Every structure is written in structure tokens, then in C-alpha cells.
């Protein structure tokens, strides 16, 4: 294995200059010291090293959870709270690889995790420094992170290593299949893969994971909680259509569709939340072109006889705003973004509709569509027709709402599954 470690190290340092330049050019060059296994703070020194130096008898057990970027970090929020509650005597270390993921982790998990840092580069020097200092009792990798040397090192040290909420996207699956021989060797160093869906179970088995090491756990994203915060935007007496996380081509689609629906349903109001706030001025211009009156959420805007649309031009409020609507469109789906999380609306039992490009949340949309809790439409015309049916057919609307509740009732449990596996 020494020869392999030497080869990995040489290849890494050959690749490193290209990686560094790419990171700098895209302004994503962060956490280099930590990624080389350095940057250990006072907690590591005091809680781990001192106990080890004293014989290691009272050294705290460490649960390590790695979430590469923003999506994975958001997915584990409630799991992390449950880990803290169920294992109060353990230390929790959270790692990310991207800068955006690190920002989210630092913001959301500072009061839950004991230590938040970057995941080490997957080569001997970095991985061994990280494992020597953190000494995890168990390591959990979220979704699709397969690190060959890290996995080998964990197995060599007897550290149980699992992939949780595991998935392989349709886009990347062919690449995994072509490298089946390689991945079968790497996956042999993992203790288990706990997958989001039966399809994902089959994908991991097909690329070399032993069937007895693969289990269906469900999706952590379904184990979300409703906020207790009350939303008042003057919605009483109106029906509200919320277009959330919209991108440039979608703003025109949703506004023109609302204008058309408004002519038929006079009690209908709209809230629009652009994914990027720099689009607010563009939305204002579109609303003027369509002759629609609007107010800004940042200026405490509310619906009234004179206000047809509220522009959500604030950060961090969209999730709670779904509680104030009657039906929702989730954006990033009429372009190539791949969609955003529809469960933020469905958890409030709101019928949800998206455009055809939803590959980021394919499994979730499949569940919502098959259950009748939501719909993926192909064209703006089909988009209008579905919303028109929801607004005009009350029985259909109530059935869709009930389907949302049934989906969550049947899909919850992924957090408890992981907690039991850790235990």
C-alpha cells in the first residue's frame, strides 16, 4: 500500500496547480490550510489531543458527518439536531468541501456541532493528519461523496464509514458504470450505503457495492418541520399563488400566467420570490408591462384591493411564505437549473407545480407526481391548465392537499433510521 500512497501523493501534487488556478479564477479558493489537515482549533487540541496524551481513557467519542456543499448541508440540519439530542456525550464534527457549504454549516450548525471545518484533500498527508486529530468513532458521508483514500484509511483504522441519504444522479450514473471495476474496489472499504430510493440502491449495487451492505433509508429531506412563525401579508380573503425561486426566463412565464388567471379568478393574488435578488428590478418592469400593481416585502408590503403582487425581495423568508399561499410554483425548472426543493411547499400541504427540468430533485418529484401531490408540466400552456384546474375544481384541490399530507406521513423516518444505525 505504501507504493499506492506514493503514487496518489505524486498525482495529487501534479494536479494541484491546475486545481488551484481554477479555484482562484472562480473565486472559490478557500480553506486550503484545513484541506491539508491543518487549522486545528482549540477544541481539537483540548478535547482530543489532551485526552489522548493522558492515555486516551476518557477521550470523547466523535461522530463525523461530511456534507460536501449547500444542498447536503441543508439536508442534514434536522438530522444534526437529532444526533445532538440522542448522543449528548459525543462530540460532533461537521465537514464540508465547498466554501458555500462551509458558510451554511457555520451559520446553521454553530450551536449544534462542536467543530466545523473543511474535509481534507483525498491523499495520505491530508487524510492522515485529519484522522489523527479528529479520531472519529463513526464517519457518515452525505449523498454521493466517494473518497478512495479516505475510505481506505477509515477501514485500516477500524472507523465505521457509511454513505447516508445516498444517491447517484441519472447524469453521473453512466460514468460510474464505466468505472465499475474501480468503484467496486473503493466501495469495499465502506461499511454500508443507505440510499434514498430503491432505484439508488440498485445503482450502487450495479457499480460494485455488495447487496448486503445496501439498505433503503428514504430521504432526509422529508423529515422537515413546519415553522411556528405566523405569516401575515394580508392574505385573508384572497387565494395566493406563490412563485418561488424563479429564474430569468420563468419570471415572464409566471407573471403572464398569473395575469391570465387573474382575469378568471378575481380573488387571486400572487407573490413572486426571485432566486437572485438582482432580478427584482426586472420583475418590477415585467409587472408594469402587464399592468399589475405590486408591493415590496422589504417595505412591509401587504395584499389589498390595490396590491395584486408582492415581490419577496428579502432573504430567508421563502420557506415560511409557503404557509401563506394556496398553490405554488417552484422555479429553476423552466430553464437548465434542474429545479429547487418542492417539499418546502408540500410540507404545508400546498399543491406544487414545476417545469420539466427537475433533475436535481427527480426522486422527490416522482413521489409527488405519482401520489397526486404535485405536477411536473412540460409547457407554459400546461402550466396554466393545471393551475386553472386547481383554482376551479375544489374537490381536485382538496385531493391534492390530502396527497401532500399522505406523502409526508409515508416518507418520514429517515432521521430515525440514521440514528439507529449510529447507535
N, C-alpha and C positions, 0 to 999 in steps of 0.2 A: 504493500500500500504506500510505502514511502516514495516509490517511483511515481505513483499516480499523484501524490501530493505535490511532488516537484513539478510534474507536468502541468497540473492545474495552476500552480502559482506562476509558472513561466507564461502560460497562455493568458492568465489574468493581467499580468503586467504588460503584455504586448497589446491587449485590448484596452487597457485603462486610459491611455492618452486620447483615443478616439471617443470613449465614453465621457471623459472629462470635457473635451471640446464641445460635444453635443449638449451636455448639461449646461455649460456656460452660455452657449448660443441661445438656448431656450430658457435661460434664466431659472434653471432648476437645480443649480449646484448648491446643495445644502447637505449638512450632516456628514461630511467626509470623515472627520475625526471619529465619530460614533460608528460609522460603517466599517472602519478599520478595527473596531472592537475597543476603541478608546472612549474618552469623555465620561468616564465613570464618576458619578456624583457621590456626595457624602453618604447617601443612603446605602449604596452598594458597599462602600468602604466600612461603614458602621454595622450594617445589618448582616452582611455576608462574610466579608474578609475577617473581621474581628472574631466572629464565632468559629470560623474555620481554623484560625490561628490558635484558638483555645482548645482545639481538639474536635470541633465540629459537633459536639454532643447536642447542643441546643440550637444549632443552625436552623433558621426558619425554612419551611418548605416553600418553594416558589412555583407558582403557576404562570407560565409564559404563554401569551396569546399574541400572535402576529397577524396584523391586518395591513395589507400592502398599501392601500390608498383610501380615498374618501369613502367609496361605496362600502368597502369591507368594514371600515371604522364605524360608519353609521349603523351597519347591520348588527354589530356586537354590543351596542350600547346597553340594551336591556340584559343581555347575557352577562355582561361585565358586572352589572349591579347584582345579579343573582349569584354570581361567583363570590362577590364580596360578602353577601349575606350568608351563603352556605359554608364558606370557608374563611371565617373571620381571623383565624390564627395564621393563615397563609399570607405570603407576600404575592402581589400581582405585578408582573412586568408586562407592559404592552409595547410592542414594536411596530413600526411602520417602515416602508421603504421610500415612499414619496414625501416631498415637502408638504403637499396639500394634506395628505393623510396625517402627517405629524401635527400640523396645525389643528386639525379636527380633534385628534387624540388629546393634545394638550388642553384644548378648550373644554372638551366634554368629560374627560376621564381624570382630570387633575385631582378631584376629590375622591376618586374610587381606586385608581391604580396607585401602587407605591412607587413605581418607576416607569417613565415613558421615554423611549429612546428610539434610535434607528436600528433596523435589522442589519446584521453585518454582511459585508460582501461575502459571497459564497466561495471562499477559498480558505486554506488552512490557517494562515496567520489571524485573519479576522474572526472566523468562526471559533477557533480555539480560545482566543482572548475573551470573546463574549461568553462562551460556556464556562470557562474557568472562573469568571467573576460572578455571573448570574446563578449558575448551578441550578437550573430548573428541575423540579421534580416531575413535571409534565410539560410538554410543549404542544400547543394547538395552533395549526396554521389555517387561516380562514380562506375558503373558496378554492383557488386554483394555484396556489403557490407551491411549486415543486422545486426544492433546492437540493441538488445531489450531494454536495459535500456536507451541508448541514445535516441532512438525513443520515448520512453515513456516520457522522460524528456522534449524533444522538444515540444511534444503535450501539456504537462502540462503547459509549459511556453508560448504557442502560437507561437512557431517558426515554420514556414512552412518548412517541411522536405520532400525531394524528392530523388529518385534514378534516375540518368540520365545515358544515354548510357547503360541501364540496360540489363543484360544478365544472363542466367543460363546455364552452360555448360551441355552437354549430360552426362558427367561423374558424376556430382553432382546432377543432376535433380532427380534421384530415391531417394536420401537421403532427399531432400526437400519434395518430395511427401509423404514419410513415416511419416514425421513430420508435415503434413498439419495442424493439429489442433493447434500446437504451432505457426507455421508461420502465420496462419490466424489471430491470436491474435496480433502478433507483427506487421504485415503489416497494421493492422488497425490504427496504430499510424503514418503511413506515409501518407502524403497528396497526393502523386502521384508516379507512376512508369512510366518513359519514356524509352521505350525499343528500342533496336537496330533493331529488326526484328519482323514480325508478329508472328513467332514461339515463340519468347521470351515473347511477350505479352500474348500468350496463356499459357505459362508455369507459369507466375506469377499469372494469374487468377486461374489456376488449383491448386495452393498451398495456395489460400485463399485471394488474393488481389481482392478487389471489381472491377468489369469490368469497371465501370465509372471512376475509378481512374487510369486506364492503357491506355497509348497512345503510338503510334508508332512515334518515332522521327528520326529513321535512326541511322547511325553510325558516331561518331565524327571522326573516322579515315579517312573517305572520304573527310573531309574538311581540306585537307592539301594543301600546296602551293609549287610551284616549286622554287627552289633556283635560284637566278640570277647569281650565280658564274659560270664562264666558265671553263669547264674542258678540258685540253689539255694533252693527254697522247699519242700523235702521232697516234690517231685512224683514221685520214683522209685517205681514200683509202682502208680501211680494214672494214670487218664486225667483230664485237666484241661480244663474248659470255661471260657474266659475271655470275660467280657462287658466290652468296653472302651468308654470314653467314653459311658457311659449317662446319659440324662436322666431327669427325674422320672417320666413315665409308663412308661418302659421298665424301671425297677428292679423294679416289681411283675411285669412280664411275664417278665423273665429269671429272677427268683427262683422264681416259681411253676412255670415250665417246668423249671428245674433240679430242683425238688422232685419233680416228676412223673417226670423221667428217672432220678433217684436211686433211686426205688422199683424201677426195672427194671435199672439198672446200678449195682451196689453199689460198684464201684471208681471211680466218677465223683466228682471234686471240682470246685469252682467258685472262680474268682477274679473279683471284680467291681471295676471301676475307674470310679467316677463321674466325669463330665466336670468337675463342680464339687465341690470338697471339702466345701462346706457341706451336701451331700446325704448325707454319711457317717452322720449321726445317723438320718436317715430310713431308710437301708439297714439299720442295726442293728435298728430297730424292726420292719421287714419280716421280717428273718431270725428274730427272736424269734417273730413271729406264725406263721411257717411251721415253727417248731421246729427250726431249723438252727443248728448251732454255728459260731462264727466266730472268727477271729483278725485282728489288725490288722498290716499290713505295717510300719507305723511302729514297732511293738513287736517287730519281727523274728519275726512270726508265721509258722508253717510248717504244712503239712498233716500230719495224723496221724490215728490212728483216732478221736480225739476232736474233730478240727477238720475240718469239711466245707467251709467257705468262708473265703477270705482276702479281706479288704477292702483294696484298694490305695489307702491314704489318704496317699500320698506324691506328690511332683511329679517328673516327668521320667523315671519308670521304666517307663511303659507299653510303649514300643516294645520294650524288651528282654524284657519279660514274655511277649510273644507267642512267644518261643522256648521257653518252658516249658510252653506249652499244647498240646493236641491238636486243638482246634477252637475257633473264635472267632466271637463276635457283635460287630459294630461298630455302636455306637449313633448317636443323633441321627437315626434312620431310622424309628422308630415315632412320631415327632412331626413338627413342621414345620421342624426344623433343617436338613434336607437331607443328613444323613449326614456321616460323617467318613472319613478315608483308610483304605480296606481293605487297601492294599498293605503297611501296617506289619505285618499278619498274614501276608499271602500271600508275602512275601519269605522267610519261614521255612517255606514250604510247608505252611501250615496252612489247611484248609478254612475259608472265611469266609462268614457269612450276615448279612444285614441286612434291616430292614423295608422298606416300599415307598417311603419318601421319601428318595431318594438323589440328588437333582438336583445337589448340589454336586460329585458325582463320577460323573455319568451315564456319560461315555465309559469310565471305568475299570470301572464295574460292568457295562457292556455287554460289555467284553472278558472279564472274569472269568466272567460268566454264560454267554456263548457258548462259551467254552473248557471249561466244566465245573469251573473252579477255585473258583467261589463261587455263591451264590444270593441273589436278592432275593425275599423272601416277602411276601405280602400281609396275612396274619393271624397271630395268635399260634398258632393251631392248625397252620397250615402250617409255622410256625417249629419247633414241637415235632416234627412229622413229619420234617422234613429232618434235624434233629439226631439223631432216633431212627434214621434210616436210616444216617447216618454211623457211629453207635456200634454198630449191629448187623450191618452189612454190610461186612466188612473189605475185600473186593475193591473195592467202591464207594469206600470211604475212601481206599484206595491210589491209585485212579484220579484222585480229586480232588487228592490231594497231587502226583501227577505233572503234572497240568494246571497247577498253580501254578508249578512249575518251568519248564514249557514256555512259559507266558505271559511270564515274565521273560526267558527265552532269546530269544524272538522280538521282544520290545518294547524291549530295551535298545538304546542307541545315540544317544539324543537329545543327550547331552552332547558326544559326538564330532562330531555334526552341527554344533552351535553353534560348537565350537572351530574347525572347518574353515572355517566362514563368517567368523569373526573373522579368521582367518589370511589 
